[in-house]
Amino acid sequence: MTETSTAAPADARELPAYPQARGCPYQPPAGYDTYREQGPVSLVELYNGRRVWAVSGHAEARQVLLDAATYSSDRVHPHYPATAPRFESARKVRNFIGMDPPEHTVQRRMLLTNFTVRKVQALRPGIQRLVDELIDAIEAKGPVADLVPDFALPVPSVVICELLGVPYTDHAFFEQQSRRVVTGTTSLEDSADAFAQLASYLDGLIRRKEQEPGDGLLDTLIAEQLSTGALTRRDLVDIALLLLVAGHETTASAIALGVLTLLENPEQLAALRADETLLPGAVEELLRYMAIADGVARFATVDTELGGHQVKAGDGVIVVISSANRDDEAFPAADAFDVGRGARHHISFGHGVHQCIGQNLARAEMEIALSTLFRRLPGLRLAEPSGQLPVKEPGGVQGIWRLPVTW
């Protein structure tokens, strides 16, 4: 059965597309209003003509994400909906976020202890030193600075390299390939090539580590899982690829977009500066409001009901995170940015068994990066109008490609 033959029920109407481009980098696409106007669940059309269910209601989104038995994450299955051409190449990468329990559970448990609150707490001093060093360099260089390559990208990139045991000296290579993987407009061929280059690099690194062990997470997985047969070499390469790419691209976008959002909302930035206890909640509100991950895909394994619609087995389902996070029933005045809101029930990290394993680390990196930057550069401001900043393409990690600032 081909992917386009597993569409949602036939509908003669012209349907809105998914995904759509953002006009403002921290706002959902204007076209997503159409989804919500049709209710919490509605039909949309993907790039290849496949019709799938878009879930824009917060309660319904949590329902889908929580029910892994009814809504599968299995990326290699032909029913899994690819929302951009690049996701076709991702079908070949078998890491745990593209698996269902119990297979997913086994691999996730191998990693959990490395991303606990306690583990991340121990990393905070090192993150703080790194952030201070980067700001030292920015100050020494003087304005204007581009905070994407000078700050937002190296913070999570250095941290994930040290955590995994990946040489940061290779960062230019894996950052370039990661960008090809997560950019929405990357062609299937380019995405496949980027995956292949990253896999080859990581396979070589793992083989070297087998001969000369270090003290990173990859070394632990080699000793405890690969050598015992609990993981195959391909399994370990795919896990490493996921952690390396997701470990820096998403958080880098969140830091850069967080700076922009706060600069564009000066009264909220002033409130945060006046009361540092607001910081954790402000990060949650930024995560809700910006929704770096625009949406996640699933497919129905059985006939079911969702938001008043009959969903058939094989139907594609897209949880539109950026829209569900703007549901007024879950977040009163949801389109307002409010650092005092208390928005921890957002779904930017997902929900249920697939909730982001690195969320504690991402929160710590954002808290330290944003608070330190605005404390040390109190006059920070945009060096060009926000409307001129290049917005990342739909179908990938959302954000901006550059962020020129002065102070």
TORKOL-4160 file (C-alpha; in steps of 0.2 Angstrom, whole numbers, padded with zeros to 4 digits, m for minus):
407
<pt num="1" X="0000" Y="0000" Z="0000"/>
<pt num="2" X="0007" Y="0017" Z="m0005"/>
<pt num="3" X="0008" Y="0031" Z="0007"/>
<pt num="4" X="m0005" Y="0042" Z="m0003"/>
<pt num="5" X="m0018" Y="0028" Z="m0002"/>
<pt num="6" X="m0018" Y="0028" Z="0017"/>
<pt num="7" X="m0027" Y="0045" Z="0017"/>
<pt num="8" X="m0041" Y="0051" Z="0028"/>
<pt num="9" X="m0058" Y="0049" Z="0021"/>
<pt num="10" X="m0061" Y="0057" Z="0004"/>
<pt num="11" X="m0067" Y="0075" Z="0005"/>
<pt num="12" X="m0071" Y="0085" Z="m0010"/>
<pt num="13" X="m0066" Y="0102" Z="m0002"/>
<pt num="14" X="m0050" Y="0110" Z="m0005"/>
<pt num="15" X="m0041" Y="0108" Z="0011"/>
<pt num="16" X="m0028" Y="0119" Z="0020"/>
<pt num="17" X="m0010" Y="0113" Z="0019"/>
<pt num="18" X="0001" Y="0107" Z="0032"/>
<pt num="19" X="0014" Y="0113" Z="0037"/>
<pt num="20" X="0014" Y="0131" Z="0032"/>
<pt num="21" X="0027" Y="0145" Z="0033"/>
<pt num="22" X="0028" Y="0157" Z="0048"/>
<pt num="23" X="0027" Y="0175" Z="0045"/>
<pt num="24" X="0033" Y="0180" Z="0062"/>
<pt num="25" X="0046" Y="0168" Z="0068"/>
<pt num="26" X="0038" Y="0165" Z="0086"/>
<pt num="27" X="0020" Y="0165" Z="0080"/>
<pt num="28" X="0011" Y="0150" Z="0072"/>
<pt num="29" X="0007" Y="0152" Z="0053"/>
<pt num="30" X="m0008" Y="0163" Z="0051"/>
<pt num="31" X="m0016" Y="0149" Z="0040"/>
<pt num="32" X="m0017" Y="0138" Z="0056"/>
<pt num="33" X="m0032" Y="0149" Z="0062"/>
<pt num="34" X="m0042" Y="0139" Z="0049"/>
<pt num="35" X="m0038" Y="0123" Z="0058"/>
<pt num="36" X="m0045" Y="0129" Z="0074"/>
<pt num="37" X="m0060" Y="0137" Z="0066"/>
<pt num="38" X="m0065" Y="0120" Z="0060"/>
<pt num="39" X="m0063" Y="0113" Z="0078"/>
<pt num="40" X="m0050" Y="0104" Z="0088"/>
<pt num="41" X="m0048" Y="0090" Z="0074"/>
<pt num="42" X="m0049" Y="0094" Z="0055"/>
<pt num="43" X="m0043" Y="0088" Z="0039"/>
<pt num="44" X="m0027" Y="0095" Z="0030"/>
<pt num="45" X="m0017" Y="0090" Z="0015"/>
<pt num="46" X="0002" Y="0086" Z="0015"/>
<pt num="47" X="0015" Y="0091" Z="0002"/>
<pt num="48" X="0012" Y="0074" Z="m0008"/>
<pt num="49" X="m0007" Y="0076" Z="m0008"/>
<pt num="50" X="m0011" Y="0064" Z="0007"/>
<pt num="51" X="m0025" Y="0070" Z="0018"/>
<pt num="52" X="m0023" Y="0068" Z="0036"/>
<pt num="53" X="m0030" Y="0073" Z="0053"/>
<pt num="54" X="m0023" Y="0089" Z="0060"/>
<pt num="55" X="m0025" Y="0090" Z="0079"/>
<pt num="56" X="m0025" Y="0108" Z="0085"/>
<pt num="57" X="m0035" Y="0106" Z="0102"/>
<pt num="58" X="m0024" Y="0105" Z="0117"/>
<pt num="59" X="m0034" Y="0091" Z="0126"/>
<pt num="60" X="m0036" Y="0081" Z="0110"/>
<pt num="61" X="m0017" Y="0083" Z="0106"/>
<pt num="62" X="m0013" Y="0076" Z="0124"/>
<pt num="63" X="m0025" Y="0062" Z="0120"/>
<pt num="64" X="m0016" Y="0057" Z="0105"/>
<pt num="65" X="0001" Y="0059" Z="0112"/>
<pt num="66" X="m0003" Y="0049" Z="0128"/>
<pt num="67" X="m0011" Y="0034" Z="0118"/>
<pt num="68" X="0004" Y="0026" Z="0110"/>
<pt num="69" X="m0006" Y="0010" Z="0107"/>
<pt num="70" X="m0019" Y="0019" Z="0096"/>
<pt num="71" X="m0008" Y="0032" Z="0088"/>
<pt num="72" X="0009" Y="0024" Z="0082"/>
<pt num="73" X="0026" Y="0033" Z="0080"/>
<pt num="74" X="0033" Y="0019" Z="0069"/>
<pt num="75" X="0042" Y="0029" Z="0056"/>
<pt num="76" X="0046" Y="0014" Z="0045"/>
<pt num="77" X="0028" Y="0009" Z="0043"/>
<pt num="78" X="0020" Y="0015" Z="0026"/>
<pt num="79" X="0005" Y="0023" Z="0036"/>
<pt num="80" X="0017" Y="0035" Z="0045"/>
<pt num="81" X="0014" Y="0052" Z="0037"/>
<pt num="82" X="0029" Y="0061" Z="0031"/>
<pt num="83" X="0026" Y="0080" Z="0032"/>
<pt num="84" X="0040" Y="0085" Z="0021"/>
<pt num="85" X="0051" Y="0076" Z="0008"/>
<pt num="86" X="0066" Y="0075" Z="0020"/>
<pt num="87" X="0056" Y="0063" Z="0032"/>
<pt num="88" X="0056" Y="0050" Z="0019"/>
<pt num="89" X="0075" Y="0047" Z="0022"/>
<pt num="90" X="0072" Y="0048" Z="0041"/>
<pt num="91" X="0062" Y="0032" Z="0039"/>
<pt num="92" X="0078" Y="0023" Z="0038"/>
<pt num="93" X="0084" Y="0029" Z="0054"/>
<pt num="94" X="0078" Y="0017" Z="0068"/>
<pt num="95" X="0080" Y="0027" Z="0084"/>
<pt num="96" X="0068" Y="0026" Z="0099"/>
<pt num="97" X="0058" Y="0041" Z="0095"/>
<pt num="98" X="0052" Y="0032" Z="0079"/>
<pt num="99" X="0047" Y="0016" Z="0088"/>
<pt num="100" X="0033" Y="0010" Z="0098"/>
<pt num="101" X="0033" Y="0001" Z="0115"/>
<pt num="102" X="0040" Y="m0011" Z="0120"/>
<pt num="103" X="0055" Y="m0008" Z="0108"/>
<pt num="104" X="0054" Y="0011" Z="0112"/>
<pt num="105" X="0054" Y="0008" Z="0131"/>
<pt num="106" X="0070" Y="m0003" Z="0130"/>
<pt num="107" X="0080" Y="0010" Z="0121"/>
<pt num="108" X="0073" Y="0025" Z="0131"/>
<pt num="109" X="0078" Y="0016" Z="0148"/>
<pt num="110" X="0096" Y="0015" Z="0142"/>
<pt num="111" X="0097" Y="0034" Z="0141"/>
<pt num="112" X="0085" Y="0040" Z="0155"/>
<pt num="113" X="0098" Y="0041" Z="0169"/>
<pt num="114" X="0109" Y="0053" Z="0159"/>
<pt num="115" X="0095" Y="0066" Z="0158"/>
<pt num="116" X="0088" Y="0066" Z="0175"/>
<pt num="117" X="0085" Y="0083" Z="0185"/>
<pt num="118" X="0099" Y="0077" Z="0196"/>
<pt num="119" X="0111" Y="0074" Z="0182"/>
<pt num="120" X="0107" Y="0090" Z="0173"/>
<pt num="121" X="0109" Y="0100" Z="0190"/>
<pt num="122" X="0127" Y="0093" Z="0190"/>
<pt num="123" X="0130" Y="0100" Z="0173"/>
<pt num="124" X="0124" Y="0118" Z="0177"/>
<pt num="125" X="0141" Y="0125" Z="0183"/>
<pt num="126" X="0149" Y="0119" Z="0167"/>
<pt num="127" X="0135" Y="0127" Z="0156"/>
<pt num="128" X="0137" Y="0143" Z="0166"/>
<pt num="129" X="0155" Y="0144" Z="0163"/>
<pt num="130" X="0153" Y="0141" Z="0144"/>
<pt num="131" X="0139" Y="0154" Z="0143"/>
<pt num="132" X="0151" Y="0167" Z="0152"/>
<pt num="133" X="0165" Y="0163" Z="0140"/>
<pt num="134" X="0154" Y="0165" Z="0125"/>
<pt num="135" X="0148" Y="0182" Z="0131"/>
<pt num="136" X="0166" Y="0187" Z="0135"/>
<pt num="137" X="0170" Y="0184" Z="0117"/>
<pt num="138" X="0155" Y="0193" Z="0111"/>
<pt num="139" X="0160" Y="0208" Z="0122"/>
<pt num="140" X="0178" Y="0208" Z="0117"/>
<pt num="141" X="0173" Y="0207" Z="0098"/>
<pt num="142" X="0161" Y="0222" Z="0101"/>
<pt num="143" X="0145" Y="0225" Z="0092"/>
<pt num="144" X="0137" Y="0220" Z="0080"/>
<pt num="145" X="0136" Y="0201" Z="0085"/>
<pt num="146" X="0126" Y="0188" Z="0077"/>
<pt num="147" X="0119" Y="0178" Z="0092"/>
<pt num="148" X="0115" Y="0162" Z="0082"/>
<pt num="149" X="0133" Y="0157" Z="0078"/>
<pt num="150" X="0141" Y="0167" Z="0092"/>
<pt num="151" X="0130" Y="0161" Z="0106"/>
<pt num="152" X="0114" Y="0151" Z="0103"/>
<pt num="153" X="0122" Y="0137" Z="0093"/>
<pt num="154" X="0138" Y="0134" Z="0103"/>
<pt num="155" X="0129" Y="0133" Z="0120"/>
<pt num="156" X="0120" Y="0117" Z="0116"/>
<pt num="157" X="0132" Y="0111" Z="0104"/>
<pt num="158" X="0147" Y="0111" Z="0116"/>
<pt num="159" X="0136" Y="0103" Z="0130"/>
<pt num="160" X="0130" Y="0089" Z="0120"/>
<pt num="161" X="0147" Y="0085" Z="0113"/>
<pt num="162" X="0154" Y="0084" Z="0130"/>
<pt num="163" X="0140" Y="0074" Z="0136"/>
<pt num="164" X="0141" Y="0061" Z="0122"/>
<pt num="165" X="0160" Y="0061" Z="0121"/>
<pt num="166" X="0160" Y="0068" Z="0103"/>
<pt num="167" X="0175" Y="0079" Z="0099"/>
<pt num="168" X="0169" Y="0097" Z="0097"/>
<pt num="169" X="0183" Y="0100" Z="0085"/>
<pt num="170" X="0171" Y="0092" Z="0072"/>
<pt num="171" X="0157" Y="0103" Z="0076"/>
<pt num="172" X="0157" Y="0112" Z="0059"/>
<pt num="173" X="0154" Y="0096" Z="0050"/>
<pt num="174" X="0140" Y="0089" Z="0061"/>
<pt num="175" X="0132" Y="0106" Z="0062"/>
<pt num="176" X="0131" Y="0108" Z="0044"/>
<pt num="177" X="0124" Y="0090" Z="0041"/>
<pt num="178" X="0112" Y="0093" Z="0055"/>
<pt num="179" X="0106" Y="0108" Z="0047"/>
<pt num="180" X="0102" Y="0099" Z="0031"/>
<pt num="181" X="0093" Y="0085" Z="0041"/>
<pt num="182" X="0081" Y="0097" Z="0051"/>
<pt num="183" X="0078" Y="0111" Z="0037"/>
<pt num="184" X="0060" Y="0109" Z="0030"/>
<pt num="185" X="0065" Y="0112" Z="0012"/>
<pt num="186" X="0079" Y="0100" Z="0011"/>
<pt num="187" X="0076" Y="0088" Z="m0003"/>
<pt num="188" X="0075" Y="0069" Z="m0001"/>
<pt num="189" X="0092" Y="0067" Z="m0009"/>
<pt num="190" X="0101" Y="0080" Z="0002"/>
<pt num="191" X="0093" Y="0073" Z="0018"/>
<pt num="192" X="0098" Y="0055" Z="0014"/>
<pt num="193" X="0115" Y="0061" Z="0010"/>
<pt num="194" X="0116" Y="0071" Z="0026"/>
<pt num="195" X="0110" Y="0056" Z="0036"/>
<pt num="196" X="0123" Y="0045" Z="0028"/>
<pt num="197" X="0137" Y="0057" Z="0031"/>
<pt num="198" X="0132" Y="0058" Z="0050"/>
<pt num="199" X="0130" Y="0039" Z="0051"/>
<pt num="200" X="0147" Y="0036" Z="0044"/>
<pt num="201" X="0155" Y="0049" Z="0055"/>
<pt num="202" X="0147" Y="0042" Z="0071"/>
<pt num="203" X="0151" Y="0024" Z="0066"/>
<pt num="204" X="0169" Y="0028" Z="0064"/>
<pt num="205" X="0169" Y="0037" Z="0081"/>
<pt num="206" X="0161" Y="0022" Z="0089"/>
<pt num="207" X="0174" Y="0011" Z="0082"/>
<pt num="208" X="0188" Y="0022" Z="0088"/>
<pt num="209" X="0180" Y="0023" Z="0105"/>
<pt num="210" X="0180" Y="0004" Z="0106"/>
<pt num="211" X="0199" Y="0004" Z="0105"/>
<pt num="212" X="0201" Y="0020" Z="0115"/>
<pt num="213" X="0187" Y="0022" Z="0128"/>
<pt num="214" X="0183" Y="0039" Z="0135"/>
<pt num="215" X="0170" Y="0044" Z="0148"/>
<pt num="216" X="0156" Y="0050" Z="0138"/>
<pt num="217" X="0138" Y="0043" Z="0136"/>
<pt num="218" X="0143" Y="0035" Z="0120"/>
<pt num="219" X="0157" Y="0026" Z="0129"/>
<pt num="220" X="0145" Y="0020" Z="0142"/>
<pt num="221" X="0133" Y="0013" Z="0129"/>
<pt num="222" X="0147" Y="0004" Z="0120"/>
<pt num="223" X="0153" Y="m0004" Z="0136"/>
<pt num="224" X="0135" Y="m0008" Z="0143"/>
<pt num="225" X="0124" Y="m0011" Z="0128"/>
<pt num="226" X="0134" Y="m0013" Z="0112"/>
<pt num="227" X="0147" Y="m0026" Z="0119"/>
<pt num="228" X="0133" Y="m0036" Z="0128"/>
<pt num="229" X="0123" Y="m0037" Z="0112"/>
<pt num="230" X="0108" Y="m0027" Z="0119"/>
<pt num="231" X="0111" Y="m0014" Z="0105"/>
<pt num="232" X="0117" Y="m0018" Z="0088"/>
<pt num="233" X="0130" Y="m0006" Z="0080"/>
<pt num="234" X="0117" Y="0001" Z="0069"/>
<pt num="235" X="0106" Y="0004" Z="0084"/>
<pt num="236" X="0119" Y="0014" Z="0093"/>
<pt num="237" X="0124" Y="0024" Z="0077"/>
<pt num="238" X="0105" Y="0029" Z="0075"/>
<pt num="239" X="0104" Y="0034" Z="0094"/>
<pt num="240" X="0119" Y="0044" Z="0093"/>
<pt num="241" X="0113" Y="0053" Z="0078"/>
<pt num="242" X="0097" Y="0057" Z="0086"/>
<pt num="243" X="0105" Y="0064" Z="0102"/>
<pt num="244" X="0118" Y="0074" Z="0092"/>
<pt num="245" X="0106" Y="0082" Z="0080"/>
<pt num="246" X="0092" Y="0085" Z="0092"/>
<pt num="247" X="0103" Y="0089" Z="0106"/>
<pt num="248" X="0109" Y="0106" Z="0098"/>
<pt num="249" X="0098" Y="0111" Z="0084"/>
<pt num="250" X="0082" Y="0112" Z="0094"/>
<pt num="251" X="0089" Y="0121" Z="0109"/>
<pt num="252" X="0099" Y="0133" Z="0098"/>
<pt num="253" X="0083" Y="0138" Z="0089"/>
<pt num="254" X="0075" Y="0140" Z="0106"/>
<pt num="255" X="0088" Y="0151" Z="0113"/>
<pt num="256" X="0089" Y="0162" Z="0098"/>
<pt num="257" X="0070" Y="0164" Z="0097"/>
<pt num="258" X="0069" Y="0166" Z="0115"/>
<pt num="259" X="0080" Y="0181" Z="0114"/>
<pt num="260" X="0070" Y="0189" Z="0100"/>
<pt num="261" X="0054" Y="0186" Z="0109"/>
<pt num="262" X="0059" Y="0194" Z="0125"/>
<pt num="263" X="0067" Y="0209" Z="0115"/>
<pt num="264" X="0050" Y="0211" Z="0105"/>
<pt num="265" X="0040" Y="0210" Z="0122"/>
<pt num="266" X="0050" Y="0223" Z="0132"/>
<pt num="267" X="0037" Y="0224" Z="0146"/>
<pt num="268" X="0039" Y="0205" Z="0149"/>
<pt num="269" X="0058" Y="0207" Z="0149"/>
<pt num="270" X="0057" Y="0221" Z="0162"/>
<pt num="271" X="0046" Y="0210" Z="0173"/>
<pt num="272" X="0058" Y="0195" Z="0171"/>
<pt num="273" X="0073" Y="0207" Z="0175"/>
<pt num="274" X="0064" Y="0214" Z="0190"/>
<pt num="275" X="0060" Y="0196" Z="0198"/>
<pt num="276" X="0072" Y="0182" Z="0194"/>
<pt num="277" X="0060" Y="0170" Z="0202"/>
<pt num="278" X="0050" Y="0171" Z="0186"/>
<pt num="279" X="0064" Y="0163" Z="0176"/>
<pt num="280" X="0058" Y="0145" Z="0176"/>
<pt num="281" X="0041" Y="0150" Z="0172"/>
<pt num="282" X="0046" Y="0162" Z="0159"/>
<pt num="283" X="0056" Y="0148" Z="0150"/>
<pt num="284" X="0040" Y="0137" Z="0150"/>
<pt num="285" X="0030" Y="0151" Z="0143"/>
<pt num="286" X="0043" Y="0154" Z="0129"/>
<pt num="287" X="0043" Y="0135" Z="0125"/>
<pt num="288" X="0024" Y="0136" Z="0124"/>
<pt num="289" X="0023" Y="0152" Z="0114"/>
<pt num="290" X="0037" Y="0149" Z="0101"/>
<pt num="291" X="0034" Y="0130" Z="0098"/>
<pt num="292" X="0050" Y="0126" Z="0090"/>
<pt num="293" X="0044" Y="0109" Z="0085"/>
<pt num="294" X="0028" Y="0114" Z="0075"/>
<pt num="295" X="0020" Y="0097" Z="0075"/>
<pt num="296" X="0023" Y="0078" Z="0077"/>
<pt num="297" X="0016" Y="0064" Z="0066"/>
<pt num="298" X="0007" Y="0048" Z="0071"/>
<pt num="299" X="m0005" Y="0036" Z="0062"/>
<pt num="300" X="m0020" Y="0027" Z="0069"/>
<pt num="301" X="m0017" Y="0008" Z="0072"/>
<pt num="302" X="m0036" Y="0005" Z="0074"/>
<pt num="303" X="m0053" Y="0013" Z="0070"/>
<pt num="304" X="m0056" Y="0026" Z="0084"/>
<pt num="305" X="m0065" Y="0042" Z="0088"/>
<pt num="306" X="m0055" Y="0059" Z="0090"/>
<pt num="307" X="m0063" Y="0076" Z="0092"/>
<pt num="308" X="m0080" Y="0070" Z="0086"/>
<pt num="309" X="m0072" Y="0062" Z="0070"/>
<pt num="310" X="m0071" Y="0044" Z="0065"/>
<pt num="311" X="m0053" Y="0040" Z="0062"/>
<pt num="312" X="m0049" Y="0024" Z="0052"/>
<pt num="313" X="m0035" Y="0013" Z="0055"/>
<pt num="314" X="m0020" Y="0019" Z="0044"/>
<pt num="315" X="m0026" Y="0037" Z="0044"/>
<pt num="316" X="m0012" Y="0049" Z="0047"/>
<pt num="317" X="m0013" Y="0061" Z="0062"/>
<pt num="318" X="m0003" Y="0077" Z="0065"/>
<pt num="319" X="m0002" Y="0084" Z="0082"/>
<pt num="320" X="0000" Y="0103" Z="0078"/>
<pt num="321" X="0010" Y="0108" Z="0093"/>
<pt num="322" X="0011" Y="0127" Z="0089"/>
<pt num="323" X="m0008" Y="0127" Z="0087"/>
<pt num="324" X="m0012" Y="0116" Z="0102"/>
<pt num="325" X="m0001" Y="0128" Z="0113"/>
<pt num="326" X="m0012" Y="0142" Z="0108"/>
<pt num="327" X="m0029" Y="0134" Z="0113"/>
<pt num="328" X="m0038" Y="0147" Z="0124"/>
<pt num="329" X="m0046" Y="0133" Z="0134"/>
<pt num="330" X="m0030" Y="0127" Z="0140"/>
<pt num="331" X="m0021" Y="0144" Z="0141"/>
<pt num="332" X="m0033" Y="0159" Z="0143"/>
<pt num="333" X="m0028" Y="0173" Z="0132"/>
<pt num="334" X="m0016" Y="0160" Z="0123"/>
<pt num="335" X="m0010" Y="0172" Z="0110"/>
<pt num="336" X="m0003" Y="0184" Z="0124"/>
<pt num="337" X="0015" Y="0181" Z="0130"/>
<pt num="338" X="0015" Y="0182" Z="0149"/>
<pt num="339" X="0031" Y="0176" Z="0158"/>
<pt num="340" X="0020" Y="0175" Z="0174"/>
<pt num="341" X="0008" Y="0163" Z="0166"/>
<pt num="342" X="0013" Y="0146" Z="0173"/>
<pt num="343" X="0012" Y="0136" Z="0156"/>
<pt num="344" X="0021" Y="0120" Z="0161"/>
<pt num="345" X="0007" Y="0110" Z="0154"/>
<pt num="346" X="0012" Y="0115" Z="0136"/>
<pt num="347" X="0016" Y="0101" Z="0124"/>
<pt num="348" X="0032" Y="0108" Z="0116"/>
<pt num="349" X="0041" Y="0093" Z="0123"/>
<pt num="350" X="0028" Y="0081" Z="0118"/>
<pt num="351" X="0017" Y="0071" Z="0131"/>
<pt num="352" X="0017" Y="0053" Z="0136"/>
<pt num="353" X="0030" Y="0040" Z="0133"/>
<pt num="354" X="0038" Y="0050" Z="0119"/>
<pt num="355" X="0040" Y="0066" Z="0130"/>
<pt num="356" X="0057" Y="0073" Z="0125"/>
<pt num="357" X="0071" Y="0064" Z="0135"/>
<pt num="358" X="0082" Y="0080" Z="0135"/>
<pt num="359" X="0069" Y="0092" Z="0141"/>
<pt num="360" X="0078" Y="0095" Z="0158"/>
<pt num="361" X="0094" Y="0099" Z="0149"/>
<pt num="362" X="0085" Y="0110" Z="0137"/>
<pt num="363" X="0077" Y="0120" Z="0151"/>
<pt num="364" X="0094" Y="0122" Z="0160"/>
<pt num="365" X="0102" Y="0128" Z="0144"/>
<pt num="366" X="0089" Y="0141" Z="0141"/>
<pt num="367" X="0088" Y="0147" Z="0159"/>
<pt num="368" X="0106" Y="0150" Z="0160"/>
<pt num="369" X="0109" Y="0157" Z="0143"/>
<pt num="370" X="0094" Y="0169" Z="0143"/>
<pt num="371" X="0097" Y="0175" Z="0161"/>
<pt num="372" X="0115" Y="0178" Z="0159"/>
<pt num="373" X="0114" Y="0186" Z="0142"/>
<pt num="374" X="0102" Y="0199" Z="0148"/>
<pt num="375" X="0111" Y="0202" Z="0164"/>
<pt num="376" X="0128" Y="0205" Z="0157"/>
<pt num="377" X="0122" Y="0215" Z="0142"/>
<pt num="378" X="0108" Y="0226" Z="0149"/>
<pt num="379" X="0107" Y="0237" Z="0133"/>
<pt num="380" X="0105" Y="0222" Z="0122"/>
<pt num="381" X="0094" Y="0226" Z="0107"/>
<pt num="382" X="0091" Y="0221" Z="0089"/>
<pt num="383" X="0103" Y="0228" Z="0076"/>
<pt num="384" X="0090" Y="0227" Z="0062"/>
<pt num="385" X="0071" Y="0226" Z="0061"/>
<pt num="386" X="0064" Y="0209" Z="0066"/>
<pt num="387" X="0054" Y="0208" Z="0050"/>
<pt num="388" X="0070" Y="0207" Z="0040"/>
<pt num="389" X="0076" Y="0192" Z="0050"/>
<pt num="390" X="0076" Y="0176" Z="0039"/>
<pt num="391" X="0063" Y="0163" Z="0046"/>
<pt num="392" X="0067" Y="0145" Z="0045"/>
<pt num="393" X="0057" Y="0135" Z="0033"/>
<pt num="394" X="0041" Y="0125" Z="0037"/>
<pt num="395" X="0042" Y="0106" Z="0040"/>
<pt num="396" X="0058" Y="0108" Z="0051"/>
<pt num="397" X="0064" Y="0115" Z="0067"/>
<pt num="398" X="0057" Y="0132" Z="0068"/>
<pt num="399" X="0067" Y="0148" Z="0072"/>
<pt num="400" X="0078" Y="0161" Z="0063"/>
<pt num="401" X="0094" Y="0159" Z="0054"/>
<pt num="402" X="0103" Y="0174" Z="0061"/>
<pt num="403" X="0100" Y="0187" Z="0075"/>
<pt num="404" X="0111" Y="0202" Z="0074"/>
<pt num="405" X="0111" Y="0212" Z="0090"/>
<pt num="406" X="0120" Y="0227" Z="0097"/>
<pt num="407" X="0121" Y="0234" Z="0115"/>
